[in-house]
Amino acid sequence: MADTIKTDITENIPGNSKCFSKEQLMASSRYMARRDLLDALLDDNREYSINETETIIERFMKGKVE
């Protein structure tokens, strides 16, 4: 179903906290290269702002490998 939803998510005015579902974020062109990562990190039953999504990705990428 995610393939049929094509959404171009853009960050609007700072402070705008529009939220998107995991499916919408994964279908967006902004996160095309990170779909697998979003699928693993985000919860299906929750919505995320762009800033929150970026923070989650950044924290994961800076994590230490043990």
CHARMM internal coordinates of N, CA and C (Angstrom, degrees):
IC EDIT
DIST 1 N 1 CA 1.4354
DIST 1 CA 1 C 1.5310
ANGL 1 N 1 CA 1 C 111.23
DIST 1 C 2 N 1.3130
ANGL 1 CA 1 C 2 N 117.23
DIHE 1 N 1 CA 1 C 2 N -31.76
DIST 2 N 2 CA 1.4614
ANGL 1 C 2 N 2 CA 120.56
DIHE 1 CA 1 C 2 N 2 CA -178.97
DIST 2 CA 2 C 1.5258
ANGL 2 N 2 CA 2 C 111.28
DIHE 1 C 2 N 2 CA 2 C -61.44
DIST 2 C 3 N 1.3307
ANGL 2 CA 2 C 3 N 116.96
DIHE 2 N 2 CA 2 C 3 N -27.47
DIST 3 N 3 CA 1.4553
ANGL 2 C 3 N 3 CA 120.06
DIHE 2 CA 2 C 3 N 3 CA -179.38
DIST 3 CA 3 C 1.5300
ANGL 3 N 3 CA 3 C 111.97
DIHE 2 C 3 N 3 CA 3 C -69.82
DIST 3 C 4 N 1.3262
ANGL 3 CA 3 C 4 N 117.21
DIHE 3 N 3 CA 3 C 4 N -25.84
DIST 4 N 4 CA 1.4510
ANGL 3 C 4 N 4 CA 119.87
DIHE 3 CA 3 C 4 N 4 CA -177.85
DIST 4 CA 4 C 1.5241
ANGL 4 N 4 CA 4 C 112.35
DIHE 3 C 4 N 4 CA 4 C -84.55
DIST 4 C 5 N 1.3259
ANGL 4 CA 4 C 5 N 117.10
DIHE 4 N 4 CA 4 C 5 N -15.45
DIST 5 N 5 CA 1.4568
ANGL 4 C 5 N 5 CA 120.58
DIHE 4 CA 4 C 5 N 5 CA 179.76
DIST 5 CA 5 C 1.5194
ANGL 5 N 5 CA 5 C 108.17
DIHE 4 C 5 N 5 CA 5 C -99.41
DIST 5 C 6 N 1.2981
ANGL 5 CA 5 C 6 N 116.95
DIHE 5 N 5 CA 5 C 6 N 108.96
DIST 6 N 6 CA 1.4579
ANGL 5 C 6 N 6 CA 121.88
DIHE 5 CA 5 C 6 N 6 CA 178.17
DIST 6 CA 6 C 1.5183
ANGL 6 N 6 CA 6 C 108.25
DIHE 5 C 6 N 6 CA 6 C -108.79
DIST 6 C 7 N 1.3084
ANGL 6 CA 6 C 7 N 115.81
DIHE 6 N 6 CA 6 C 7 N 109.89
DIST 7 N 7 CA 1.4510
ANGL 6 C 7 N 7 CA 121.45
DIHE 6 CA 6 C 7 N 7 CA -176.60
DIST 7 CA 7 C 1.5073
ANGL 7 N 7 CA 7 C 108.93
DIHE 6 C 7 N 7 CA 7 C -124.93
DIST 7 C 8 N 1.3001
ANGL 7 CA 7 C 8 N 116.37
DIHE 7 N 7 CA 7 C 8 N 131.54
DIST 8 N 8 CA 1.4563
ANGL 7 C 8 N 8 CA 120.75
DIHE 7 CA 7 C 8 N 8 CA 174.92
DIST 8 CA 8 C 1.5186
ANGL 8 N 8 CA 8 C 107.07
DIHE 7 C 8 N 8 CA 8 C -99.76
DIST 8 C 9 N 1.3279
ANGL 8 CA 8 C 9 N 115.94
DIHE 8 N 8 CA 8 C 9 N 99.43
DIST 9 N 9 CA 1.4521
ANGL 8 C 9 N 9 CA 120.71
DIHE 8 CA 8 C 9 N 9 CA -177.90
DIST 9 CA 9 C 1.5148
ANGL 9 N 9 CA 9 C 108.58
DIHE 8 C 9 N 9 CA 9 C -87.37
DIST 9 C 10 N 1.3016
ANGL 9 CA 9 C 10 N 114.72
DIHE 9 N 9 CA 9 C 10 N 122.65
DIST 10 N 10 CA 1.4604
ANGL 9 C 10 N 10 CA 119.94
DIHE 9 CA 9 C 10 N 10 CA 177.60
DIST 10 CA 10 C 1.5070
ANGL 10 N 10 CA 10 C 108.55
DIHE 9 C 10 N 10 CA 10 C -123.42
DIST 10 C 11 N 1.3038
ANGL 10 CA 10 C 11 N 115.14
DIHE 10 N 10 CA 10 C 11 N 147.91
DIST 11 N 11 CA 1.4486
ANGL 10 C 11 N 11 CA 120.05
DIHE 10 CA 10 C 11 N 11 CA 178.43
DIST 11 CA 11 C 1.5250
ANGL 11 N 11 CA 11 C 107.68
DIHE 10 C 11 N 11 CA 11 C -81.23
DIST 11 C 12 N 1.3006
ANGL 11 CA 11 C 12 N 115.60
DIHE 11 N 11 CA 11 C 12 N 120.18
DIST 12 N 12 CA 1.4587
ANGL 11 C 12 N 12 CA 121.50
DIHE 11 CA 11 C 12 N 12 CA -177.52
DIST 12 CA 12 C 1.5170
ANGL 12 N 12 CA 12 C 110.60
DIHE 11 C 12 N 12 CA 12 C -86.14
DIST 12 C 13 N 1.2799
ANGL 12 CA 12 C 13 N 116.10
DIHE 12 N 12 CA 12 C 13 N -147.22
DIST 13 N 13 CA 1.4583
ANGL 12 C 13 N 13 CA 123.08
DIHE 12 CA 12 C 13 N 13 CA -178.46
DIST 13 CA 13 C 1.5256
ANGL 13 N 13 CA 13 C 109.46
DIHE 12 C 13 N 13 CA 13 C -60.23
DIST 13 C 14 N 1.3559
ANGL 13 CA 13 C 14 N 118.16
DIHE 13 N 13 CA 13 C 14 N 135.18
DIST 14 N 14 CA 1.4639
ANGL 13 C 14 N 14 CA 120.28
DIHE 13 CA 13 C 14 N 14 CA 177.69
DIST 14 CA 14 C 1.5227
ANGL 14 N 14 CA 14 C 110.16
DIHE 13 C 14 N 14 CA 14 C -54.04
DIST 14 C 15 N 1.3172
ANGL 14 CA 14 C 15 N 115.20
DIHE 14 N 14 CA 14 C 15 N 138.90
DIST 15 N 15 CA 1.4563
ANGL 14 C 15 N 15 CA 120.08
DIHE 14 CA 14 C 15 N 15 CA -178.30
DIST 15 CA 15 C 1.5223
ANGL 15 N 15 CA 15 C 112.52
DIHE 14 C 15 N 15 CA 15 C 94.30
DIST 15 C 16 N 1.3204
ANGL 15 CA 15 C 16 N 116.75
DIHE 15 N 15 CA 15 C 16 N -13.88
DIST 16 N 16 CA 1.4531
ANGL 15 C 16 N 16 CA 120.65
DIHE 15 CA 15 C 16 N 16 CA 176.56
DIST 16 CA 16 C 1.5242
ANGL 16 N 16 CA 16 C 107.17
DIHE 15 C 16 N 16 CA 16 C -75.42
DIST 16 C 17 N 1.3208
ANGL 16 CA 16 C 17 N 116.97
DIHE 16 N 16 CA 16 C 17 N 122.13
DIST 17 N 17 CA 1.4549
ANGL 16 C 17 N 17 CA 119.61
DIHE 16 CA 16 C 17 N 17 CA -174.13
DIST 17 CA 17 C 1.5212
ANGL 17 N 17 CA 17 C 111.83
DIHE 16 C 17 N 17 CA 17 C -112.97
DIST 17 C 18 N 1.3124
ANGL 17 CA 17 C 18 N 116.68
DIHE 17 N 17 CA 17 C 18 N 45.95
DIST 18 N 18 CA 1.4524
ANGL 17 C 18 N 18 CA 120.36
DIHE 17 CA 17 C 18 N 18 CA 176.77
DIST 18 CA 18 C 1.5225
ANGL 18 N 18 CA 18 C 108.18
DIHE 17 C 18 N 18 CA 18 C -63.11
DIST 18 C 19 N 1.3093
ANGL 18 CA 18 C 19 N 115.77
DIHE 18 N 18 CA 18 C 19 N 136.43
DIST 19 N 19 CA 1.4634
ANGL 18 C 19 N 19 CA 120.24
DIHE 18 CA 18 C 19 N 19 CA -176.65
DIST 19 CA 19 C 1.5196
ANGL 19 N 19 CA 19 C 110.67
DIHE 18 C 19 N 19 CA 19 C -111.96
DIST 19 C 20 N 1.3261
ANGL 19 CA 19 C 20 N 114.46
DIHE 19 N 19 CA 19 C 20 N 151.47
DIST 20 N 20 CA 1.4590
ANGL 19 C 20 N 20 CA 122.28
DIHE 19 CA 19 C 20 N 20 CA -177.22
DIST 20 CA 20 C 1.5172
ANGL 20 N 20 CA 20 C 109.52
DIHE 19 C 20 N 20 CA 20 C -131.07
DIST 20 C 21 N 1.3123
ANGL 20 CA 20 C 21 N 116.13
DIHE 20 N 20 CA 20 C 21 N 150.16
DIST 21 N 21 CA 1.4586
ANGL 20 C 21 N 21 CA 120.47
DIHE 20 CA 20 C 21 N 21 CA 176.21
DIST 21 CA 21 C 1.5270
ANGL 21 N 21 CA 21 C 109.46
DIHE 20 C 21 N 21 CA 21 C -75.15
DIST 21 C 22 N 1.3068
ANGL 21 CA 21 C 22 N 115.30
DIHE 21 N 21 CA 21 C 22 N 164.30
DIST 22 N 22 CA 1.4636
ANGL 21 C 22 N 22 CA 121.18
DIHE 21 CA 21 C 22 N 22 CA 177.25
DIST 22 CA 22 C 1.5296
ANGL 22 N 22 CA 22 C 109.51
DIHE 21 C 22 N 22 CA 22 C -56.99
DIST 22 C 23 N 1.3119
ANGL 22 CA 22 C 23 N 116.62
DIHE 22 N 22 CA 22 C 23 N -42.29
DIST 23 N 23 CA 1.4648
ANGL 22 C 23 N 23 CA 121.37
DIHE 22 CA 22 C 23 N 23 CA -178.81
DIST 23 CA 23 C 1.5269
ANGL 23 N 23 CA 23 C 111.44
DIHE 22 C 23 N 23 CA 23 C -62.92
DIST 23 C 24 N 1.3285
ANGL 23 CA 23 C 24 N 117.24
DIHE 23 N 23 CA 23 C 24 N -41.66
DIST 24 N 24 CA 1.4613
ANGL 23 C 24 N 24 CA 120.90
DIHE 23 CA 23 C 24 N 24 CA 179.00
DIST 24 CA 24 C 1.5250
ANGL 24 N 24 CA 24 C 111.03
DIHE 23 C 24 N 24 CA 24 C -65.54
DIST 24 C 25 N 1.3199
ANGL 24 CA 24 C 25 N 116.77
DIHE 24 N 24 CA 24 C 25 N -42.37
DIST 25 N 25 CA 1.4606
ANGL 24 C 25 N 25 CA 120.36
DIHE 24 CA 24 C 25 N 25 CA 179.21
DIST 25 CA 25 C 1.5256
ANGL 25 N 25 CA 25 C 110.96
DIHE 24 C 25 N 25 CA 25 C -63.83
DIST 25 C 26 N 1.3266
ANGL 25 CA 25 C 26 N 116.87
DIHE 25 N 25 CA 25 C 26 N -42.40
DIST 26 N 26 CA 1.4636
ANGL 25 C 26 N 26 CA 120.72
DIHE 25 CA 25 C 26 N 26 CA -179.98
DIST 26 CA 26 C 1.5238
ANGL 26 N 26 CA 26 C 112.11
DIHE 25 C 26 N 26 CA 26 C -67.18
DIST 26 C 27 N 1.3237
ANGL 26 CA 26 C 27 N 117.39
DIHE 26 N 26 CA 26 C 27 N -27.82
DIST 27 N 27 CA 1.4625
ANGL 26 C 27 N 27 CA 121.33
DIHE 26 CA 26 C 27 N 27 CA -178.98
DIST 27 CA 27 C 1.5264
ANGL 27 N 27 CA 27 C 112.72
DIHE 26 C 27 N 27 CA 27 C -86.07
DIST 27 C 28 N 1.3218
ANGL 27 CA 27 C 28 N 116.57
DIHE 27 N 27 CA 27 C 28 N -9.81
DIST 28 N 28 CA 1.4629
ANGL 27 C 28 N 28 CA 119.66
DIHE 27 CA 27 C 28 N 28 CA -176.27
DIST 28 CA 28 C 1.5249
ANGL 28 N 28 CA 28 C 111.92
DIHE 27 C 28 N 28 CA 28 C -76.44
DIST 28 C 29 N 1.3072
ANGL 28 CA 28 C 29 N 115.18
DIHE 28 N 28 CA 28 C 29 N 151.66
DIST 29 N 29 CA 1.4667
ANGL 28 C 29 N 29 CA 119.80
DIHE 28 CA 28 C 29 N 29 CA 178.02
DIST 29 CA 29 C 1.5225
ANGL 29 N 29 CA 29 C 111.10
DIHE 28 C 29 N 29 CA 29 C -70.09
DIST 29 C 30 N 1.3159
ANGL 29 CA 29 C 30 N 117.07
DIHE 29 N 29 CA 29 C 30 N -25.75
DIST 30 N 30 CA 1.4731
ANGL 29 C 30 N 30 CA 121.97
DIHE 29 CA 29 C 30 N 30 CA 179.81
DIST 30 CA 30 C 1.5269
ANGL 30 N 30 CA 30 C 111.94
DIHE 29 C 30 N 30 CA 30 C -60.66
DIST 30 C 31 N 1.3182
ANGL 30 CA 30 C 31 N 117.13
DIHE 30 N 30 CA 30 C 31 N -37.42
DIST 31 N 31 CA 1.4671
ANGL 30 C 31 N 31 CA 121.51
DIHE 30 CA 30 C 31 N 31 CA -176.53
DIST 31 CA 31 C 1.5278
ANGL 31 N 31 CA 31 C 112.91
DIHE 30 C 31 N 31 CA 31 C -110.38
DIST 31 C 32 N 1.3166
ANGL 31 CA 31 C 32 N 117.09
DIHE 31 N 31 CA 31 C 32 N 25.29
DIST 32 N 32 CA 1.4529
ANGL 31 C 32 N 32 CA 121.22
DIHE 31 CA 31 C 32 N 32 CA -178.18
DIST 32 CA 32 C 1.5382
ANGL 32 N 32 CA 32 C 112.31
DIHE 31 C 32 N 32 CA 32 C -54.73
DIST 32 C 33 N 1.3118
ANGL 32 CA 32 C 33 N 117.17
DIHE 32 N 32 CA 32 C 33 N -43.03
DIST 33 N 33 CA 1.4629
ANGL 32 C 33 N 33 CA 121.25
DIHE 32 CA 32 C 33 N 33 CA -177.05
DIST 33 CA 33 C 1.5283
ANGL 33 N 33 CA 33 C 112.89
DIHE 32 C 33 N 33 CA 33 C -79.83
DIST 33 C 34 N 1.3265
ANGL 33 CA 33 C 34 N 117.29
DIHE 33 N 33 CA 33 C 34 N -7.69
DIST 34 N 34 CA 1.4705
ANGL 33 C 34 N 34 CA 120.40
DIHE 33 CA 33 C 34 N 34 CA -176.07
DIST 34 CA 34 C 1.5241
ANGL 34 N 34 CA 34 C 112.60
DIHE 33 C 34 N 34 CA 34 C -120.52
DIST 34 C 35 N 1.3081
ANGL 34 CA 34 C 35 N 117.27
DIHE 34 N 34 CA 34 C 35 N 21.94
DIST 35 N 35 CA 1.4683
ANGL 34 C 35 N 35 CA 120.65
DIHE 34 CA 34 C 35 N 35 CA -177.69
DIST 35 CA 35 C 1.5246
ANGL 35 N 35 CA 35 C 112.41
DIHE 34 C 35 N 35 CA 35 C -59.49
DIST 35 C 36 N 1.3161
ANGL 35 CA 35 C 36 N 117.69
DIHE 35 N 35 CA 35 C 36 N -43.62
DIST 36 N 36 CA 1.4635
ANGL 35 C 36 N 36 CA 120.49
DIHE 35 CA 35 C 36 N 36 CA 179.99
DIST 36 CA 36 C 1.5236
ANGL 36 N 36 CA 36 C 111.16
DIHE 35 C 36 N 36 CA 36 C -63.62
DIST 36 C 37 N 1.3175
ANGL 36 CA 36 C 37 N 115.75
DIHE 36 N 36 CA 36 C 37 N -39.99
DIST 37 N 37 CA 1.4624
ANGL 36 C 37 N 37 CA 120.91
DIHE 36 CA 36 C 37 N 37 CA 179.41
DIST 37 CA 37 C 1.5319
ANGL 37 N 37 CA 37 C 110.21
DIHE 36 C 37 N 37 CA 37 C -64.80
DIST 37 C 38 N 1.3189
ANGL 37 CA 37 C 38 N 117.37
DIHE 37 N 37 CA 37 C 38 N -45.88
DIST 38 N 38 CA 1.4576
ANGL 37 C 38 N 38 CA 120.37
DIHE 37 CA 37 C 38 N 38 CA 178.58
DIST 38 CA 38 C 1.5184
ANGL 38 N 38 CA 38 C 111.37
DIHE 37 C 38 N 38 CA 38 C -62.64
DIST 38 C 39 N 1.3161
ANGL 38 CA 38 C 39 N 116.78
DIHE 38 N 38 CA 38 C 39 N -38.69
DIST 39 N 39 CA 1.4571
ANGL 38 C 39 N 39 CA 120.96
DIHE 38 CA 38 C 39 N 39 CA 179.18
DIST 39 CA 39 C 1.5243
ANGL 39 N 39 CA 39 C 110.58
DIHE 38 C 39 N 39 CA 39 C -60.50
DIST 39 C 40 N 1.3236
ANGL 39 CA 39 C 40 N 116.98
DIHE 39 N 39 CA 39 C 40 N -38.16
DIST 40 N 40 CA 1.4608
ANGL 39 C 40 N 40 CA 121.19
DIHE 39 CA 39 C 40 N 40 CA -178.60
DIST 40 CA 40 C 1.5312
ANGL 40 N 40 CA 40 C 112.48
DIHE 39 C 40 N 40 CA 40 C -78.82
DIST 40 C 41 N 1.3311
ANGL 40 CA 40 C 41 N 117.47
DIHE 40 N 40 CA 40 C 41 N -34.56
DIST 41 N 41 CA 1.4583
ANGL 40 C 41 N 41 CA 120.44
DIHE 40 CA 40 C 41 N 41 CA -172.13
DIST 41 CA 41 C 1.5282
ANGL 41 N 41 CA 41 C 115.21
DIHE 40 C 41 N 41 CA 41 C -91.55
DIST 41 C 42 N 1.3133
ANGL 41 CA 41 C 42 N 118.23
DIHE 41 N 41 CA 41 C 42 N -30.37
DIST 42 N 42 CA 1.4533
ANGL 41 C 42 N 42 CA 120.75
DIHE 41 CA 41 C 42 N 42 CA -173.52
DIST 42 CA 42 C 1.5194
ANGL 42 N 42 CA 42 C 112.63
DIHE 41 C 42 N 42 CA 42 C -94.48
DIST 42 C 43 N 1.3214
ANGL 42 CA 42 C 43 N 114.93
DIHE 42 N 42 CA 42 C 43 N 150.25
DIST 43 N 43 CA 1.4602
ANGL 42 C 43 N 43 CA 122.35
DIHE 42 CA 42 C 43 N 43 CA 179.48
DIST 43 CA 43 C 1.5313
ANGL 43 N 43 CA 43 C 109.47
DIHE 42 C 43 N 43 CA 43 C -86.48
DIST 43 C 44 N 1.3169
ANGL 43 CA 43 C 44 N 116.56
DIHE 43 N 43 CA 43 C 44 N 137.49
DIST 44 N 44 CA 1.4696
ANGL 43 C 44 N 44 CA 121.53
DIHE 43 CA 43 C 44 N 44 CA -178.89
DIST 44 CA 44 C 1.5255
ANGL 44 N 44 CA 44 C 112.96
DIHE 43 C 44 N 44 CA 44 C -63.70
DIST 44 C 45 N 1.3118
ANGL 44 CA 44 C 45 N 117.45
DIHE 44 N 44 CA 44 C 45 N -31.42
DIST 45 N 45 CA 1.4628
ANGL 44 C 45 N 45 CA 121.69
DIHE 44 CA 44 C 45 N 45 CA -172.11
DIST 45 CA 45 C 1.5241
ANGL 45 N 45 CA 45 C 113.40
DIHE 44 C 45 N 45 CA 45 C -100.86
DIST 45 C 46 N 1.3050
ANGL 45 CA 45 C 46 N 117.44
DIHE 45 N 45 CA 45 C 46 N 27.58
DIST 46 N 46 CA 1.4529
ANGL 45 C 46 N 46 CA 121.53
DIHE 45 CA 45 C 46 N 46 CA -176.73
DIST 46 CA 46 C 1.5222
ANGL 46 N 46 CA 46 C 110.07
DIHE 45 C 46 N 46 CA 46 C -138.50
DIST 46 C 47 N 1.3254
ANGL 46 CA 46 C 47 N 116.02
DIHE 46 N 46 CA 46 C 47 N 156.15
DIST 47 N 47 CA 1.4655
ANGL 46 C 47 N 47 CA 120.69
DIHE 46 CA 46 C 47 N 47 CA 175.83
DIST 47 CA 47 C 1.5258
ANGL 47 N 47 CA 47 C 108.82
DIHE 46 C 47 N 47 CA 47 C -112.54
DIST 47 C 48 N 1.3355
ANGL 47 CA 47 C 48 N 115.57
DIHE 47 N 47 CA 47 C 48 N 149.74
DIST 48 N 48 CA 1.4574
ANGL 47 C 48 N 48 CA 122.27
DIHE 47 CA 47 C 48 N 48 CA -175.16
DIST 48 CA 48 C 1.5190
ANGL 48 N 48 CA 48 C 110.43
DIHE 47 C 48 N 48 CA 48 C -131.22
DIST 48 C 49 N 1.3356
ANGL 48 CA 48 C 49 N 116.11
DIHE 48 N 48 CA 48 C 49 N 143.65
DIST 49 N 49 CA 1.4580
ANGL 48 C 49 N 49 CA 120.44
DIHE 48 CA 48 C 49 N 49 CA 171.78
DIST 49 CA 49 C 1.5284
ANGL 49 N 49 CA 49 C 107.97
DIHE 48 C 49 N 49 CA 49 C -81.51
DIST 49 C 50 N 1.3167
ANGL 49 CA 49 C 50 N 116.69
DIHE 49 N 49 CA 49 C 50 N 166.52
DIST 50 N 50 CA 1.4657
ANGL 49 C 50 N 50 CA 120.62
DIHE 49 CA 49 C 50 N 50 CA 178.21
DIST 50 CA 50 C 1.5322
ANGL 50 N 50 CA 50 C 109.53
DIHE 49 C 50 N 50 CA 50 C -62.18
DIST 50 C 51 N 1.3308
ANGL 50 CA 50 C 51 N 116.57
DIHE 50 N 50 CA 50 C 51 N -45.09
DIST 51 N 51 CA 1.4684
ANGL 50 C 51 N 51 CA 119.88
DIHE 50 CA 50 C 51 N 51 CA -179.92
DIST 51 CA 51 C 1.5215
ANGL 51 N 51 CA 51 C 111.82
DIHE 50 C 51 N 51 CA 51 C -60.81
DIST 51 C 52 N 1.3221
ANGL 51 CA 51 C 52 N 116.68
DIHE 51 N 51 CA 51 C 52 N -42.05
DIST 52 N 52 CA 1.4628
ANGL 51 C 52 N 52 CA 120.98
DIHE 51 CA 51 C 52 N 52 CA 179.23
DIST 52 CA 52 C 1.5294
ANGL 52 N 52 CA 52 C 110.62
DIHE 51 C 52 N 52 CA 52 C -64.79
DIST 52 C 53 N 1.3179
ANGL 52 CA 52 C 53 N 116.57
DIHE 52 N 52 CA 52 C 53 N -41.73
DIST 53 N 53 CA 1.4589
ANGL 52 C 53 N 53 CA 120.85
DIHE 52 CA 52 C 53 N 53 CA 178.94
DIST 53 CA 53 C 1.5308
ANGL 53 N 53 CA 53 C 110.87
DIHE 52 C 53 N 53 CA 53 C -62.99
DIST 53 C 54 N 1.3229
ANGL 53 CA 53 C 54 N 116.40
DIHE 53 N 53 CA 53 C 54 N -44.66
DIST 54 N 54 CA 1.4656
ANGL 53 C 54 N 54 CA 120.78
DIHE 53 CA 53 C 54 N 54 CA 178.29
DIST 54 CA 54 C 1.5302
ANGL 54 N 54 CA 54 C 111.14
DIHE 53 C 54 N 54 CA 54 C -61.19
DIST 54 C 55 N 1.3314
ANGL 54 CA 54 C 55 N 117.18
DIHE 54 N 54 CA 54 C 55 N -39.86
DIST 55 N 55 CA 1.4622
ANGL 54 C 55 N 55 CA 121.72
DIHE 54 CA 54 C 55 N 55 CA 179.34
DIST 55 CA 55 C 1.5242
ANGL 55 N 55 CA 55 C 110.90
DIHE 54 C 55 N 55 CA 55 C -64.96
DIST 55 C 56 N 1.3161
ANGL 55 CA 55 C 56 N 117.56
DIHE 55 N 55 CA 55 C 56 N -42.61
DIST 56 N 56 CA 1.4580
ANGL 55 C 56 N 56 CA 121.95
DIHE 55 CA 55 C 56 N 56 CA 179.16
DIST 56 CA 56 C 1.5263
ANGL 56 N 56 CA 56 C 110.00
DIHE 55 C 56 N 56 CA 56 C -62.04
DIST 56 C 57 N 1.3204
ANGL 56 CA 56 C 57 N 117.27
DIHE 56 N 56 CA 56 C 57 N -45.20
DIST 57 N 57 CA 1.4672
ANGL 56 C 57 N 57 CA 121.70
DIHE 56 CA 56 C 57 N 57 CA 179.15
DIST 57 CA 57 C 1.5271
ANGL 57 N 57 CA 57 C 110.09
DIHE 56 C 57 N 57 CA 57 C -63.77
DIST 57 C 58 N 1.3232
ANGL 57 CA 57 C 58 N 116.82
DIHE 57 N 57 CA 57 C 58 N -45.41
DIST 58 N 58 CA 1.4666
ANGL 57 C 58 N 58 CA 121.58
DIHE 57 CA 57 C 58 N 58 CA -178.20
DIST 58 CA 58 C 1.5267
ANGL 58 N 58 CA 58 C 111.21
DIHE 57 C 58 N 58 CA 58 C -61.81
DIST 58 C 59 N 1.3183
ANGL 58 CA 58 C 59 N 117.37
DIHE 58 N 58 CA 58 C 59 N -44.85
DIST 59 N 59 CA 1.4668
ANGL 58 C 59 N 59 CA 120.99
DIHE 58 CA 58 C 59 N 59 CA 178.79
DIST 59 CA 59 C 1.5248
ANGL 59 N 59 CA 59 C 111.22
DIHE 58 C 59 N 59 CA 59 C -61.86
DIST 59 C 60 N 1.3223
ANGL 59 CA 59 C 60 N 116.32
DIHE 59 N 59 CA 59 C 60 N -41.25
DIST 60 N 60 CA 1.4579
ANGL 59 C 60 N 60 CA 119.64
DIHE 59 CA 59 C 60 N 60 CA 179.03
DIST 60 CA 60 C 1.5281
ANGL 60 N 60 CA 60 C 110.99
DIHE 59 C 60 N 60 CA 60 C -64.61
DIST 60 C 61 N 1.3224
ANGL 60 CA 60 C 61 N 116.86
DIHE 60 N 60 CA 60 C 61 N -44.49
DIST 61 N 61 CA 1.4622
ANGL 60 C 61 N 61 CA 121.03
DIHE 60 CA 60 C 61 N 61 CA -177.08
DIST 61 CA 61 C 1.5219
ANGL 61 N 61 CA 61 C 111.81
DIHE 60 C 61 N 61 CA 61 C -67.65
DIST 61 C 62 N 1.3267
ANGL 61 CA 61 C 62 N 118.74
DIHE 61 N 61 CA 61 C 62 N -28.19
DIST 62 N 62 CA 1.4443
ANGL 61 C 62 N 62 CA 122.04
DIHE 61 CA 61 C 62 N 62 CA 179.10
DIST 62 CA 62 C 1.5171
ANGL 62 N 62 CA 62 C 113.06
DIHE 61 C 62 N 62 CA 62 C -89.86
DIST 62 C 63 N 1.3208
ANGL 62 CA 62 C 63 N 117.71
DIHE 62 N 62 CA 62 C 63 N -1.11
DIST 63 N 63 CA 1.4608
ANGL 62 C 63 N 63 CA 122.47
DIHE 62 CA 62 C 63 N 63 CA -179.08
DIST 63 CA 63 C 1.5222
ANGL 63 N 63 CA 63 C 111.56
DIHE 62 C 63 N 63 CA 63 C -63.54
DIST 63 C 64 N 1.3160
ANGL 63 CA 63 C 64 N 114.69
DIHE 63 N 63 CA 63 C 64 N 152.27
DIST 64 N 64 CA 1.4714
ANGL 63 C 64 N 64 CA 120.21
DIHE 63 CA 63 C 64 N 64 CA -179.96
DIST 64 CA 64 C 1.5170
ANGL 64 N 64 CA 64 C 111.00
DIHE 63 C 64 N 64 CA 64 C -85.99
DIST 64 C 65 N 1.2974
ANGL 64 CA 64 C 65 N 115.32
DIHE 64 N 64 CA 64 C 65 N 142.62
DIST 65 N 65 CA 1.4589
ANGL 64 C 65 N 65 CA 122.23
DIHE 64 CA 64 C 65 N 65 CA 176.03
DIST 65 CA 65 C 1.5202
ANGL 65 N 65 CA 65 C 107.53
DIHE 64 C 65 N 65 CA 65 C -92.96
DIST 65 C 66 N 1.3085
ANGL 65 CA 65 C 66 N 115.97
DIHE 65 N 65 CA 65 C 66 N 128.02
DIST 66 N 66 CA 1.4698
ANGL 65 C 66 N 66 CA 118.45
DIHE 65 CA 65 C 66 N 66 CA -179.71
DIST 66 CA 66 C 1.5086
ANGL 66 N 66 CA 66 C 110.58
DIHE 65 C 66 N 66 CA 66 C -108.79
END
COOR INIT
IC SEED 1 N 1 CA 1 C
IC BUILD
